[in-house]
Amino acid sequence: MYIDLHCDTIIKYIKDEKVENFMYGENSDINLKKLLDNKVKAQFMAIYLYNEDYGDNPKIGKISDWDYIDKCIDFLKETSKEYSKEIEIVKNYSQYARAKEDNKLSLFITIEDGRCIREIDDIKKLKNKGISLITLLWNNRNKIGHPHSKLEEENKLGLTDFGIEVIKEMNKNGIIIDVSHLSKGGFWDVYKYSKYPFMATHSNVKSIQDHSRNLDDEQIKAIVNKGGVIGLNVFPPFTNGTNKAEFKDYKEHLQYIFKIGGEDIIALGTDFDGINGNYGINSPSKVLEFMNYLNINGFSMELVEKFAYKNVERFMQEFNWG
């Protein structure tokens, strides 16, 4: 059993919009059957606002970000309706707890790249659409701020004045802030201006793998101070800088976060269907194998359970959902 804070799986299915494909689909790291068979408690489903210049374009024709968001939400709603006995779209902890009681898989809908936010009122619109979390940026600058960069001067750039207002409005409306992909300067602006805990849903450790997408020791400590969590990303370049990562590599990152930040910060954010390469955790069943590996190799069962789901449940219970 586990909670996964980030996957990009929707983009694998939205071009077809076939609900049955999402239950049994074979062209993605996860599908509903895999999640259900492995008793996953909750999957955070990112609506990734794709870039036409990259190879991730689902080729569904010219469409605005907002129409694309509606298209993805409608797809998930149809899926939830078709399999109402097995899954439920949830928006907060209380809804998650009820779904858990009913032995249902919870699906949280999130946005990856806040570029759709052009006016402050857009935050409320996203809340009303059922969005629970927003990853502020992807790898490009938007109206909110600047992305991570290997160039130190660029990485120092923070949130815009509008971005600071976005942080405050997200707090007001009870939407979780995700700092993965954000510049270091932007990270510290979130730390300064957010009243509430935030997440790095799919980021690893910079001291182990020196990548601008990863978190340094001070950032890890800051997330602890805010009561947040860090989701382990299984992408090999963020793990060991190669195209292949194994259980031992992921364990090294978790151990380091645990050493710097303590046992209440570690979580899982696989980035399934948003990555490539040979990643040793490549399916829900492999997540469970990895948890067993951790337990055999020095992690107590209590610590494994905190990593798997208890830390995220704690975060959700403490978060102000608005």
C-alpha positions as a Markdown table, in Angstrom:
| # | Residue | x | y | z |
|---|---|---|---|---|
| 1 | Met | 0.0 | 0.0 | 0.0 |
| 2 | Tyr | 1.3 | 3.4 | -0.9 |
| 3 | Ile | 0.5 | 7.0 | -2.0 |
| 4 | Asp | 2.2 | 8.4 | -5.1 |
| 5 | Leu | 2.4 | 12.2 | -5.3 |
| 6 | His | 3.1 | 12.5 | -9.0 |
| 7 | Cys | 2.5 | 10.8 | -12.3 |
| 8 | Asp | 1.9 | 12.1 | -15.8 |
| 9 | Thr | -0.2 | 9.1 | -16.9 |
| 10 | Ile | -3.2 | 11.2 | -18.2 |
| 11 | Ile | -1.3 | 12.3 | -21.2 |
| 12 | Lys | -0.9 | 8.7 | -22.3 |
| 13 | Tyr | -4.7 | 8.3 | -22.6 |
| 14 | Ile | -6.2 | 11.7 | -23.3 |
| 15 | Lys | -5.6 | 11.4 | -27.1 |
| 16 | Asp | -7.9 | 8.4 | -27.1 |
| 17 | Glu | -10.2 | 9.1 | -24.2 |
| 18 | Lys | -11.1 | 5.4 | -23.9 |
| 19 | Val | -12.0 | 4.6 | -20.3 |
| 20 | Glu | -11.3 | 0.9 | -20.7 |
| 21 | Asn | -7.8 | 1.7 | -21.9 |
| 22 | Phe | -7.1 | 3.4 | -18.6 |
| 23 | Met | -8.2 | 0.3 | -16.7 |
| 24 | Tyr | -6.1 | -2.1 | -18.7 |
| 25 | Gly | -3.8 | 0.1 | -20.8 |
| 26 | Glu | -0.4 | -1.4 | -21.6 |
| 27 | Asn | 1.4 | 1.7 | -23.0 |
| 28 | Ser | 1.9 | 3.3 | -19.6 |
| 29 | Asp | 3.7 | 2.6 | -16.3 |
| 30 | Ile | 0.5 | 2.5 | -14.5 |
| 31 | Asn | -3.1 | 1.8 | -15.2 |
| 32 | Leu | -6.1 | 1.4 | -12.9 |
| 33 | Lys | -5.8 | -2.4 | -12.7 |
| 34 | Lys | -2.2 | -2.2 | -11.6 |
| 35 | Leu | -3.1 | 0.4 | -9.0 |
| 36 | Leu | -6.0 | -1.6 | -7.7 |
| 37 | Asp | -4.2 | -4.9 | -7.7 |
| 38 | Asn | -1.4 | -3.4 | -5.6 |
| 39 | Lys | -3.8 | -1.8 | -3.2 |
| 40 | Val | -2.6 | 1.8 | -3.8 |
| 41 | Lys | -4.3 | 4.2 | -1.4 |
| 42 | Ala | -4.0 | 7.3 | -3.5 |
| 43 | Gln | -2.6 | 8.5 | -6.8 |
| 44 | Phe | -2.0 | 12.1 | -7.5 |
| 45 | Met | -2.8 | 12.5 | -11.2 |
| 46 | Ala | -1.0 | 15.5 | -12.9 |
| 47 | Ile | -2.5 | 17.3 | -15.8 |
| 48 | Tyr | 0.8 | 18.2 | -17.4 |
| 49 | Leu | 0.5 | 21.2 | -19.7 |
| 50 | Tyr | 2.5 | 19.8 | -22.5 |
| 51 | Asn | 4.8 | 21.8 | -24.8 |
| 52 | Glu | 4.4 | 21.5 | -28.5 |
| 53 | Asp | 8.2 | 21.9 | -29.0 |
| 54 | Tyr | 8.8 | 18.7 | -27.0 |
| 55 | Gly | 8.1 | 15.1 | -27.8 |
| 56 | Asp | 5.3 | 14.9 | -25.3 |
| 57 | Asn | 2.6 | 16.5 | -27.5 |
| 58 | Pro | -0.4 | 14.2 | -27.5 |
| 59 | Lys | -1.4 | 15.5 | -30.9 |
| 60 | Ile | -5.0 | 16.3 | -30.2 |
| 61 | Gly | -5.0 | 19.4 | -32.3 |
| 62 | Lys | -4.8 | 23.1 | -31.3 |
| 63 | Ile | -6.3 | 23.6 | -27.9 |
| 64 | Ser | -6.0 | 26.1 | -25.1 |
| 65 | Asp | -4.6 | 25.2 | -21.7 |
| 66 | Trp | -7.9 | 25.6 | -20.1 |
| 67 | Asp | -9.8 | 23.5 | -22.6 |
| 68 | Tyr | -7.1 | 20.9 | -22.2 |
| 69 | Ile | -7.5 | 20.9 | -18.4 |
| 70 | Asp | -11.3 | 20.4 | -18.9 |
| 71 | Lys | -10.7 | 17.6 | -21.3 |
| 72 | Cys | -8.4 | 15.8 | -18.8 |
| 73 | Ile | -10.8 | 16.4 | -15.9 |
| 74 | Asp | -13.8 | 15.1 | -18.0 |
| 75 | Phe | -11.7 | 12.0 | -18.8 |
| 76 | Leu | -11.1 | 11.3 | -15.2 |
| 77 | Lys | -14.7 | 11.9 | -14.3 |
| 78 | Glu | -15.9 | 9.5 | -16.9 |
| 79 | Thr | -13.3 | 6.9 | -15.6 |
| 80 | Ser | -14.5 | 7.5 | -12.0 |
| 81 | Lys | -18.1 | 7.1 | -13.1 |
| 82 | Glu | -17.4 | 3.9 | -15.0 |
| 83 | Tyr | -15.6 | 2.3 | -12.1 |
| 84 | Ser | -17.4 | 4.0 | -9.2 |
| 85 | Lys | -17.1 | 0.9 | -6.9 |
| 86 | Glu | -13.3 | 0.9 | -7.2 |
| 87 | Ile | -12.1 | 4.5 | -7.5 |
| 88 | Glu | -13.1 | 8.0 | -6.4 |
| 89 | Ile | -11.9 | 11.5 | -7.3 |
| 90 | Val | -11.2 | 13.3 | -4.0 |
| 91 | Lys | -10.3 | 16.9 | -3.2 |
| 92 | Asn | -9.1 | 16.9 | 0.4 |
| 93 | Tyr | -8.2 | 14.7 | 3.4 |
| 94 | Ser | -11.8 | 14.1 | 4.6 |
| 95 | Gln | -12.8 | 12.8 | 1.2 |
| 96 | Tyr | -9.7 | 10.6 | 1.0 |
| 97 | Ala | -10.5 | 9.2 | 4.4 |
| 98 | Arg | -14.0 | 8.2 | 3.4 |
| 99 | Ala | -12.8 | 6.6 | 0.2 |
| 100 | Lys | -10.1 | 4.7 | 2.2 |
| 101 | Glu | -12.8 | 3.5 | 4.5 |
| 102 | Asp | -14.8 | 2.2 | 1.5 |
| 103 | Asn | -11.6 | 0.5 | 0.2 |
| 104 | Lys | -11.5 | 2.7 | -2.9 |
| 105 | Leu | -8.5 | 4.1 | -4.7 |
| 106 | Ser | -8.4 | 7.9 | -4.3 |
| 107 | Leu | -7.4 | 10.1 | -7.3 |
| 108 | Phe | -6.3 | 13.6 | -6.6 |
| 109 | Ile | -6.2 | 15.9 | -9.7 |
| 110 | Thr | -3.2 | 18.2 | -9.9 |
| 111 | Ile | -1.8 | 20.7 | -12.4 |
| 112 | Glu | 1.9 | 20.6 | -13.6 |
| 113 | Asp | 2.9 | 24.0 | -14.7 |
| 114 | Gly | 0.9 | 27.0 | -13.4 |
| 115 | Arg | 1.3 | 28.8 | -16.8 |
| 116 | Cys | -2.5 | 28.6 | -17.1 |
| 117 | Ile | -2.8 | 31.1 | -14.2 |
| 118 | Arg | -2.9 | 34.5 | -15.9 |
| 119 | Glu | -5.2 | 36.2 | -13.4 |
| 120 | Ile | -5.5 | 35.8 | -9.6 |
| 121 | Asp | -9.1 | 34.7 | -10.0 |
| 122 | Asp | -7.8 | 31.7 | -12.0 |
| 123 | Ile | -6.8 | 30.1 | -8.7 |
| 124 | Lys | -10.4 | 30.0 | -7.6 |
| 125 | Lys | -11.4 | 28.6 | -10.9 |
| 126 | Leu | -9.0 | 25.7 | -10.6 |
| 127 | Lys | -10.2 | 25.1 | -7.0 |
| 128 | Asn | -13.8 | 24.9 | -8.3 |
| 129 | Lys | -12.7 | 22.4 | -10.9 |
| 130 | Gly | -11.4 | 20.1 | -8.2 |
| 131 | Ile | -7.6 | 20.8 | -8.4 |
| 132 | Ser | -5.9 | 19.9 | -5.2 |
| 133 | Leu | -2.3 | 20.8 | -5.9 |
| 134 | Ile | -0.3 | 22.9 | -8.4 |
| 135 | Thr | 3.3 | 22.4 | -9.5 |
| 136 | Leu | 4.1 | 26.1 | -10.0 |
| 137 | Leu | 6.4 | 25.7 | -13.0 |
| 138 | Trp | 7.7 | 23.1 | -15.4 |
| 139 | Asn | 11.0 | 23.7 | -17.1 |
| 140 | Asn | 10.1 | 27.0 | -18.6 |
| 141 | Arg | 9.5 | 30.5 | -17.2 |
| 142 | Asn | 5.9 | 31.5 | -16.7 |
| 143 | Lys | 4.0 | 34.4 | -15.1 |
| 144 | Ile | 4.6 | 33.0 | -11.6 |
| 145 | Gly | 8.4 | 32.8 | -11.8 |
| 146 | His | 11.5 | 31.0 | -13.0 |
| 147 | Pro | 12.4 | 27.3 | -13.3 |
| 148 | His | 15.4 | 25.5 | -12.0 |
| 149 | Ser | 18.7 | 26.1 | -13.9 |
| 150 | Lys | 22.2 | 24.8 | -13.9 |
| 151 | Leu | 23.3 | 28.4 | -14.2 |
| 152 | Glu | 23.7 | 29.9 | -10.8 |
| 153 | Glu | 22.6 | 33.4 | -11.7 |
| 154 | Glu | 19.4 | 32.1 | -13.3 |
| 155 | Asn | 18.7 | 29.7 | -10.4 |
| 156 | Lys | 18.7 | 32.7 | -8.0 |
| 157 | Leu | 15.8 | 34.3 | -9.8 |
| 158 | Gly | 12.6 | 34.0 | -7.7 |
| 159 | Leu | 8.9 | 34.5 | -8.0 |
| 160 | Thr | 7.4 | 37.5 | -9.7 |
| 161 | Asp | 5.2 | 39.9 | -7.8 |
| 162 | Phe | 2.3 | 38.1 | -9.4 |
| 163 | Gly | 3.8 | 34.8 | -8.3 |
| 164 | Ile | 3.9 | 35.9 | -4.7 |
| 165 | Glu | 0.2 | 36.8 | -4.9 |
| 166 | Val | -0.5 | 33.4 | -6.4 |
| 167 | Ile | 1.2 | 31.7 | -3.4 |
| 168 | Lys | -1.1 | 33.8 | -1.0 |
| 169 | Glu | -4.2 | 33.0 | -3.1 |
| 170 | Met | -3.4 | 29.2 | -3.1 |
| 171 | Asn | -3.1 | 29.4 | 0.7 |
| 172 | Lys | -6.4 | 31.1 | 0.9 |
| 173 | Asn | -8.1 | 28.6 | -1.4 |
| 174 | Gly | -6.5 | 25.5 | 0.1 |
| 175 | Ile | -4.5 | 24.3 | -2.9 |
| 176 | Ile | -1.2 | 22.6 | -2.1 |
| 177 | Ile | 2.0 | 24.3 | -3.5 |
| 178 | Asp | 4.5 | 22.0 | -5.2 |
| 179 | Val | 8.0 | 23.4 | -5.6 |
| 180 | Ser | 9.4 | 20.7 | -7.9 |
| 181 | His | 10.9 | 22.3 | -11.1 |
| 182 | Leu | 11.1 | 25.7 | -9.3 |
| 183 | Ser | 14.3 | 27.8 | -9.2 |
| 184 | Lys | 16.1 | 28.0 | -5.9 |
| 185 | Gly | 15.2 | 31.6 | -5.6 |
| 186 | Gly | 11.6 | 30.7 | -6.2 |
| 187 | Phe | 11.8 | 28.0 | -3.6 |
| 188 | Trp | 12.9 | 30.5 | -0.9 |
| 189 | Asp | 10.1 | 32.9 | -1.9 |
| 190 | Val | 7.6 | 30.0 | -1.4 |
| 191 | Tyr | 9.2 | 29.3 | 2.0 |
| 192 | Lys | 8.9 | 33.0 | 2.9 |
| 193 | Tyr | 5.4 | 33.7 | 1.7 |
| 194 | Ser | 3.4 | 30.5 | 2.2 |
| 195 | Lys | 1.6 | 30.2 | 5.5 |
| 196 | Tyr | 1.2 | 26.5 | 5.1 |
| 197 | Pro | 3.2 | 23.4 | 4.4 |
| 198 | Phe | 4.2 | 22.7 | 0.8 |
| 199 | Met | 5.6 | 19.7 | -1.1 |
| 200 | Ala | 8.4 | 18.9 | -3.5 |
| 201 | Thr | 6.3 | 16.1 | -5.0 |
| 202 | His | 9.0 | 14.6 | -7.3 |
| 203 | Ser | 12.5 | 15.7 | -6.4 |
| 204 | Asn | 15.7 | 14.0 | -5.1 |
| 205 | Val | 18.9 | 15.0 | -3.3 |
| 206 | Lys | 21.4 | 17.4 | -4.8 |
| 207 | Ser | 24.2 | 16.2 | -2.5 |
| 208 | Ile | 24.0 | 12.8 | -4.0 |
| 209 | Gln | 23.3 | 13.8 | -7.6 |
| 210 | Asp | 24.2 | 17.3 | -8.5 |
| 211 | His | 21.2 | 18.2 | -10.7 |
| 212 | Ser | 19.4 | 21.5 | -10.6 |
| 213 | Arg | 16.1 | 19.6 | -10.2 |
| 214 | Asn | 17.3 | 18.2 | -6.9 |
| 215 | Leu | 17.1 | 19.7 | -3.4 |
| 216 | Asp | 20.1 | 20.9 | -1.4 |
| 217 | Asp | 20.4 | 20.3 | 2.4 |
| 218 | Glu | 19.0 | 23.7 | 3.3 |
| 219 | Gln | 16.0 | 23.2 | 1.1 |
| 220 | Ile | 15.4 | 19.8 | 2.7 |
| 221 | Lys | 15.6 | 21.4 | 6.2 |
| 222 | Ala | 13.2 | 24.2 | 5.1 |
| 223 | Ile | 10.6 | 21.7 | 3.9 |
| 224 | Val | 10.9 | 20.0 | 7.3 |
| 225 | Asn | 10.4 | 23.4 | 9.1 |
| 226 | Lys | 7.2 | 23.9 | 7.1 |
| 227 | Gly | 5.9 | 20.4 | 7.8 |
| 228 | Gly | 6.1 | 19.4 | 4.2 |
| 229 | Val | 7.2 | 16.2 | 2.4 |
| 230 | Ile | 9.5 | 15.3 | -0.4 |
| 231 | Gly | 8.5 | 12.7 | -3.0 |
| 232 | Leu | 11.2 | 10.4 | -4.2 |
| 233 | Asn | 11.5 | 10.6 | -8.0 |
| 234 | Val | 12.6 | 7.4 | -9.8 |
| 235 | Phe | 14.1 | 9.1 | -12.9 |
| 236 | Pro | 17.7 | 7.8 | -13.3 |
| 237 | Pro | 19.3 | 11.2 | -14.2 |
| 238 | Phe | 18.0 | 12.7 | -11.0 |
| 239 | Thr | 19.1 | 9.6 | -9.1 |
| 240 | Asn | 22.7 | 8.8 | -10.2 |
| 241 | Gly | 23.2 | 10.8 | -13.4 |
| 242 | Thr | 23.0 | 7.7 | -15.7 |
| 243 | Asn | 20.2 | 6.1 | -17.7 |
| 244 | Lys | 19.7 | 3.3 | -15.2 |
| 245 | Ala | 18.8 | 3.3 | -11.5 |
| 246 | Glu | 18.3 | 0.4 | -9.1 |
| 247 | Phe | 16.8 | 0.0 | -5.7 |
| 248 | Lys | 20.1 | 0.7 | -3.9 |
| 249 | Asp | 20.3 | 4.1 | -5.7 |
| 250 | Tyr | 16.8 | 5.1 | -4.5 |
| 251 | Lys | 17.5 | 3.9 | -1.0 |
| 252 | Glu | 20.6 | 6.2 | -0.9 |
| 253 | His | 18.4 | 9.2 | -1.6 |
| 254 | Leu | 15.9 | 8.2 | 1.1 |
| 255 | Gln | 18.6 | 7.6 | 3.7 |
| 256 | Tyr | 20.1 | 11.0 | 3.0 |
| 257 | Ile | 16.7 | 12.8 | 3.3 |
| 258 | Phe | 16.0 | 10.9 | 6.5 |
| 259 | Lys | 19.5 | 11.9 | 7.9 |
| 260 | Ile | 19.0 | 15.6 | 7.1 |
| 261 | Gly | 15.3 | 16.0 | 7.6 |
| 262 | Gly | 14.1 | 13.2 | 9.8 |
| 263 | Glu | 11.5 | 10.4 | 9.4 |
| 264 | Asp | 8.4 | 12.6 | 8.8 |
| 265 | Ile | 9.5 | 14.1 | 5.4 |
| 266 | Ile | 10.1 | 11.1 | 3.2 |
| 267 | Ala | 7.4 | 10.2 | 0.6 |
| 268 | Leu | 7.0 | 8.9 | -2.9 |
| 269 | Gly | 6.5 | 10.8 | -6.1 |
| 270 | Thr | 7.5 | 8.4 | -8.9 |
| 271 | Asp | 7.0 | 10.7 | -12.0 |
| 272 | Phe | 5.6 | 7.6 | -13.7 |
| 273 | Asp | 4.9 | 8.2 | -17.4 |
| 274 | Gly | 6.8 | 11.4 | -17.4 |
| 275 | Ile | 10.2 | 9.9 | -17.6 |
| 276 | Asn | 12.3 | 7.4 | -19.7 |
| 277 | Gly | 15.3 | 5.2 | -19.2 |
| 278 | Asn | 15.8 | 2.1 | -17.2 |
| 279 | Tyr | 14.3 | 2.8 | -13.8 |
| 280 | Gly | 14.2 | 0.0 | -11.3 |
| 281 | Ile | 10.9 | 1.2 | -9.9 |
| 282 | Asn | 8.7 | 1.1 | -13.0 |
| 283 | Ser | 5.3 | -0.2 | -11.8 |
| 284 | Pro | 3.1 | -0.4 | -8.7 |
| 285 | Ser | 4.3 | -3.9 | -8.1 |
| 286 | Lys | 7.9 | -2.7 | -8.1 |
| 287 | Val | 7.1 | 0.0 | -5.6 |
| 288 | Leu | 5.9 | -2.8 | -3.2 |
| 289 | Glu | 9.1 | -4.8 | -4.0 |
| 290 | Phe | 11.2 | -1.7 | -3.1 |
| 291 | Met | 9.4 | -1.2 | 0.2 |
| 292 | Asn | 10.2 | -4.9 | 1.1 |
| 293 | Tyr | 13.8 | -4.2 | 0.0 |
| 294 | Leu | 14.0 | -1.2 | 2.4 |
| 295 | Asn | 12.7 | -3.3 | 5.2 |
| 296 | Ile | 15.2 | -6.1 | 4.6 |
| 297 | Asn | 18.0 | -3.5 | 4.3 |
| 298 | Gly | 17.7 | -1.5 | 7.5 |
| 299 | Phe | 14.4 | 0.4 | 7.4 |
| 300 | Ser | 12.0 | -0.5 | 10.2 |
| 301 | Met | 8.5 | -1.3 | 9.1 |
| 302 | Glu | 7.3 | 1.9 | 10.8 |
| 303 | Leu | 9.7 | 3.9 | 8.7 |
| 304 | Val | 8.7 | 2.1 | 5.5 |
| 305 | Glu | 5.1 | 2.8 | 6.2 |
| 306 | Lys | 5.9 | 6.5 | 6.8 |
| 307 | Phe | 7.6 | 6.7 | 3.4 |
| 308 | Ala | 4.8 | 4.7 | 1.8 |
| 309 | Tyr | 1.8 | 6.7 | 3.0 |
| 310 | Lys | 1.7 | 7.8 | 6.6 |
| 311 | Asn | 3.8 | 11.0 | 6.1 |
| 312 | Val | 1.5 | 12.1 | 3.2 |
| 313 | Glu | -1.6 | 11.3 | 5.3 |
| 314 | Arg | -0.1 | 13.4 | 8.2 |
| 315 | Phe | 0.5 | 16.3 | 5.7 |
| 316 | Met | -3.1 | 16.1 | 4.4 |
| 317 | Gln | -4.5 | 16.0 | 7.9 |
| 318 | Glu | -2.6 | 19.1 | 8.9 |
| 319 | Phe | -3.1 | 21.1 | 5.7 |
| 320 | Asn | -5.6 | 23.9 | 5.5 |
| 321 | Trp | -7.9 | 22.8 | 2.6 |
| 322 | Gly | -9.7 | 26.1 | 2.6 |
